[in-house]
Amino acid sequence: MEKETKSIIEPERKLPVKMSVDVLVVGGGPSGIIAAQAAAEDGLSVALVESRSFLGGNLTIGLPILGFLGQKGNQIINGLPQKFIDRLAAQDAASEHRPCPLHMSITLVEPEAVKAVSFEMLKENSVDVLLYTSFAGVIMEGNHIKGVIIESKTGREVIIAKVVIDCTGDADVAFRSGVPCEQGDENGGVQPPTLMFSLGNVDTEKLRFSVAEEPRTYLTDFIPNEYFGQNRQFIVVGLRSLIQKAKEAGLFLPIERTIIITGLRKGEAWINMTRVNGVDGTDPSSLTQGEFIARQQIGDICKYLINYVPGFENAHILRTAPFLGIRETRRIVGKYVMNREDILSCAKFDDAVAVASYPLDIHHAEGGGCTLEWSGDCYDIPYRSLLPSNVENLLVAGRSISTTHEAMSAIRVMSSCMAMGEAAGRAAKIAVRDGMFPSCINVEKLREELLSKGAFLRP
């Protein structure tokens, strides 16, 4: 009997260089689309690589954008992220930023419009967009990255870049470059993902007035019942007693709270209630199993909504999200590691390049619970947290910047990721213009540019 083969040696081969650019953005989600726009604004050559057939990432899975407003109601995310929202709003594909007692603010967006507007705005800025293209490796020279290897139906190719921005959300480029990364809490437990899905023919007016007028029956978490009487589009978080009744009747519901997000279109509601513990978002086998389990959960969740929650009596499934919504994977170890105290103490940093206000929001790695803690105001995100500790020519933007597990739970929302994307894109542009590594640029110059372009920074 032949011995089982544990590994093979891939033959050495010469890879063609597809292009050379000033700035390469890997990942076309919320941080990536903004980073590419910022980097290309003054005419630099910029490319963006995305493995899916569309742009937008988590903006396309039915989630609202949380946190454009701070805990005191002021707008703290502006600049290019706001221009993106304005473009959507011009097509009736985005709401205003609505204050929310639980989420600071919610901004509803239409997923299909996000895909089109993202593409349009990047093309208008002459960004070379490559969809259906996977990141496959890095080209290193000493301790700095010179480019990346990509793979598509064409085969393996190389893109050379003066600066690379990792907007993968999973620190894929940083990890392959040798940047130290962490994942999960002290026991390796990560926040579980959710497969969003939407229902049509929902009587959202019946739902909101039921919650507003019968708060003892339809008790919500942190959100007072009068909020629902004032808002036609809203998030419901709670209804725990209804879930308990449904569970006692034999339905399998993986979380403790009902989470319903009304859509921009009449009668549409997005449901954030599937939950698969133990999924490793960096492992395709684990992701595949997660997708399978999440889809199994949708049946009982629909039965619960239709039979127990007012307004859903005649509802039906419209669509499921194109991929699992991943809350947590790798985090880089950077020049500075943001921590829990930075969030709760409303920390200020001399090298702040973004401001956020979303609370610590940890979906427990085990069970169906969630923990939230608010700071009372805003906190800064320092530029050093976007810089890997040991690799040059590389910036990271989005949820995989340098934080602890707890701090990541606060900075991971899409508004913050978009603001980080703008900071990373402008930093990359300055690095190219000034002929230096991103770690060596004048951060005050970056801050001045951010302010001049409409971004919000605390004085």
HUWO-V342424 format. One record per helix or strand of 2 or more residues. SS is the DSSP state (@ for helix, = for strand). FROM is the first residue (numbers start at 0). TO is the last residue. If there is no record, write none. Layout:
ss:from:to
SS:FROM:TO
SS:FROM:TO
This chain:
ss:from:to
=:15:25
@:29:39
=:45:48
@:56:59
=:64:65
@:78:88
=:97:99
=:103:106
@:110:123
=:127:129
=:133:140
=:143:151
=:154:165
@:171:175
=:180:182
=:192:193
=:196:199
@:203:212
@:224:229
=:234:237
@:239:247
=:257:261
=:268:270
@:283:307
=:315:319
=:329:331
@:339:343
=:351:355
=:359:362
=:369:372
=:378:381
@:382:385
=:386:387
=:393:395
@:404:410
@:413:433
@:437:439
@:442:451
